[in-house]
Amino acid sequence: MKAKILIAEDDANIRTGLIATLESEGYAVTAASDGAQALKLFPQEKFDLVILDVMMPKASGYDVCRELRARGARAPVCFLTAKGEEIDKVVGLKLGADDYVTKPFGVHELLARVEALLRRARAGGEGKAVELPPAFRFGAAEIDRRRFSATVAGKTTALTARELKLAEVFAAHAGEVLTRDALLNAVWGIDYLGTTRTLDQHVAQLRKKIEAASGDREAIATVHGVGYRYDG
């Protein structure tokens, strides 16, 4: 079955090129010319991947990604952006994006990233973490996988897609020491070329959201020189 991809890109030339490139590789492509149209199209199909231009009229790529995650959408999201600043990538990752492609980009780079994202998504669906219930206890928090949220002492905080996946992996391997490489492979995929600093930042954010108070014992312990361990 063809993988279904939703593209939102306001530049007509780039949009046409993306459609032609992806369709030539056998993907089923649906295209939107702005963020608002993308949000209308998304519920109409079960998309396997969403490609979003960051700067779009009516709703930016950030807005679309935020809304999709709020709806509980699990499809991987790849941003297209002319910006190369690290802060833009950090914002996107916190909103639940899975990858970035910076304009101008080559056809082969784009296709490689698309293939990698789809492969990670398929692999993620086969992992042990999917055996967890829709809601489970994690540290001092109650994690709701359907709502992408963590509730501690009556206060609910939204989780990004990466944070939720990290919580799932830790919960599925409670008490085990997980190396940084193992966590990167499980959450970002075996093709991820970034640094462990990204992982450390996500773990730090997840810790803040699952701790009842700053004085509580850390549920996620750092194993220096190795990785992390979730002690429950």
Secondary structure as the mmCIF struct_conf table of DSSP 4:
data_model
#
loop_
_struct_conf.conf_type_id
_struct_conf.id
_struct_conf.beg_label_comp_id
_struct_conf.beg_label_asym_id
_struct_conf.beg_label_seq_id
_struct_conf.end_label_comp_id
_struct_conf.end_label_asym_id
_struct_conf.end_label_seq_id
HELX_LH_PP_P HELX_LH_PP_P1 LYS A 2 ALA A 3
STRN STRN1 LYS A 4 ALA A 8
BEND BEND1 ASP A 10 ASP A 10
HELX_RH_AL_P HELX_RH_AL_P1 ALA A 12 SER A 24
TURN_TY1_P TURN_TY1_P1 GLU A 25 GLY A 26
STRN STRN2 ALA A 28 ALA A 32
BEND BEND2 SER A 33 ASP A 34
HELX_RH_AL_P HELX_RH_AL_P2 GLY A 35 LEU A 41
HELX_RH_3T_P HELX_RH_3T_P1 PHE A 42 GLN A 44
BEND BEND3 GLU A 45 GLU A 45
BEND BEND4 ASP A 48 ASP A 48
STRN STRN3 LEU A 49 ASP A 53
BEND BEND5 VAL A 54 MET A 55
BEND BEND6 PRO A 57 ALA A 59
HELX_RH_AL_P HELX_RH_AL_P3 GLY A 61 ALA A 70
TURN_TY1_P TURN_TY1_P2 ARG A 71 GLY A 72
BEND BEND7 ALA A 75 ALA A 75
STRN STRN4 VAL A 77 THR A 81
BEND BEND8 ALA A 82 ALA A 82
HELX_RH_AL_P HELX_RH_AL_P4 GLU A 86 LEU A 95
TURN_TY1_P TURN_TY1_P3 GLY A 96 GLY A 96
STRN STRN5 ASP A 99 THR A 102
BEND BEND9 LYS A 103 PRO A 104
HELX_RH_AL_P HELX_RH_AL_P5 VAL A 107 GLY A 124
TURN_TY1_P TURN_TY1_P4 GLY A 125 GLU A 126
BEND BEND10 GLY A 127 GLY A 127
HELX_RH_3T_P HELX_RH_3T_P2 LYS A 128 GLU A 131
BEND BEND11 LEU A 132 LEU A 132
BEND BEND12 PRO A 134 PRO A 134
STRN STRN6 ALA A 135 PHE A 138
TURN_TY1_P TURN_TY1_P5 GLY A 139 ALA A 140
STRN STRN7 ALA A 141 ASP A 144
TURN_TY1_P TURN_TY1_P6 ARG A 145 PHE A 148
STRN STRN8 SER A 149 VAL A 152
TURN_TY1_P TURN_TY1_P7 ALA A 153 GLY A 154
STRN STRN9 LYS A 155 ALA A 158
HELX_RH_AL_P HELX_RH_AL_P6 ALA A 161 ALA A 172
TURN_TY1_P TURN_TY1_P8 HIS A 173 GLY A 175
STRN STRN10 VAL A 177 THR A 179
HELX_RH_AL_P HELX_RH_AL_P7 ARG A 180 VAL A 187
TURN_TY1_P TURN_TY1_P9 TRP A 188 TRP A 188
TURN_TY1_P TURN_TY1_P10 ILE A 190 ASP A 191
BEND BEND13 GLY A 194 GLY A 194
HELX_RH_AL_P HELX_RH_AL_P8 THR A 196 ILE A 210
BEND BEND14 ALA A 212 ALA A 213
TURN_TY1_P TURN_TY1_P11 SER A 214 GLY A 215
BEND BEND15 ASP A 216 ASP A 216
HELX_LH_PP_P HELX_LH_PP_P2 ARG A 217 GLU A 218
BEND BEND16 ALA A 219 ALA A 219
STRN STRN11 ILE A 220 VAL A 223
TURN_TY1_P TURN_TY1_P12 HIS A 224 VAL A 226
STRN STRN12 GLY A 227 TYR A 230
#
